[in-house]
């Protein structure tokens, strides 16, 4: 039983990637791992203000991940693992994959319009150095197609 890693945020493409990973995990008796990223703050405020801003960002990421996990549980009956990490996205994902060799695939979603996000851009350019396959779901893919492909 392997894990399917999804990087979650509040975008539609992340929700589609999560749905794909959930359906794929169901079809293969695997599980889903949700990773929420908190970008480090690039400015210095007074100590208490800085700490408050960073804690609010972490709380928001945890709320998004917890909500996504609840959706997975309500649809699949299996609660995914959740991790929230602070740092640069590509570095955190690489470290996570190195620490979790049981991850079978990194599942990302691409936006339906506009340029790809930073993680899709980075990992699609560095696929050969990943320890697992990279799956990028097109943003324009319908939910029905996501379910059909993931369950095949």
FENTAJO-V840876 format. One record per backbone hydrogen bond with DSSP energy under -1.0 kcal/mol. CO is the residue of the C=O (numbers start at 1). NH is the residue of the N-H. E is the energy in kcal/mol with one decimal. If there is no record, write none. Layout:
BEGIN
CO_NH_E ; CO_NH_E
END
This chain:
BEGIN
2_31_-2.1 ; 3_104_-3.4 ; 4_33_-2.6 ; 5_107_-3.3 ; 6_35_-2.9 ; 11_15_-1.6 ; 12_16_-2.2 ; 13_17_-2.2 ; 14_18_-2.3 ; 15_19_-2.3 ; 16_20_-2.6 ; 17_21_-2.5 ; 18_22_-2.6 ; 19_23_-2.6 ; 20_24_-2.8 ; 21_25_-2.6 ; 22_26_-2.3 ; 23_27_-2.2 ; 24_28_-1.3 ; 25_30_-2.4 ; 31_4_-2.2 ; 32_81_-1.9 ; 33_6_-2.7 ; 34_83_-2.3 ; 35_8_-2.1 ; 36_85_-2.4 ; 38_87_-2.6 ; 46_50_-2.7 ; 47_51_-2.3 ; 48_52_-2.0 ; 49_53_-2.5 ; 50_54_-2.5 ; 51_55_-2.4 ; 52_56_-2.4 ; 53_57_-2.0 ; 54_58_-2.1 ; 55_59_-2.9 ; 56_60_-2.2 ; 57_61_-2.1 ; 58_62_-2.6 ; 59_63_-2.3 ; 60_64_-2.3 ; 61_65_-2.4 ; 62_66_-2.7 ; 63_67_-2.3 ; 64_68_-2.3 ; 65_69_-2.5 ; 66_70_-2.2 ; 67_71_-2.0 ; 68_72_-2.2 ; 69_73_-2.6 ; 70_74_-2.5 ; 71_75_-1.6 ; 72_76_-2.9 ; 73_77_-2.3 ; 81_34_-3.1 ; 83_36_-2.8 ; 85_38_-2.5 ; 88_92_-2.6 ; 89_93_-2.5 ; 90_94_-2.1 ; 91_95_-2.5 ; 92_96_-2.6 ; 93_97_-2.6 ; 94_98_-2.1 ; 95_99_-2.0 ; 96_100_-1.1 ; 100_103_-1.8 ; 102_3_-2.2 ; 105_5_-2.5 ; 106_135_-3.1 ; 108_137_-2.7 ; 117_121_-2.5 ; 118_122_-2.5 ; 119_123_-2.8 ; 120_124_-2.1 ; 121_125_-1.1 ; 126_129_-1.5 ; 127_130_-1.7 ; 133_106_-2.6 ; 135_108_-3.2 ; 137_110_-3.1 ; 138_141_-1.7 ; 142_146_-2.3 ; 143_147_-2.5 ; 144_148_-2.4 ; 145_149_-2.7 ; 146_150_-2.5 ; 147_151_-1.8 ; 149_152_-1.0
END
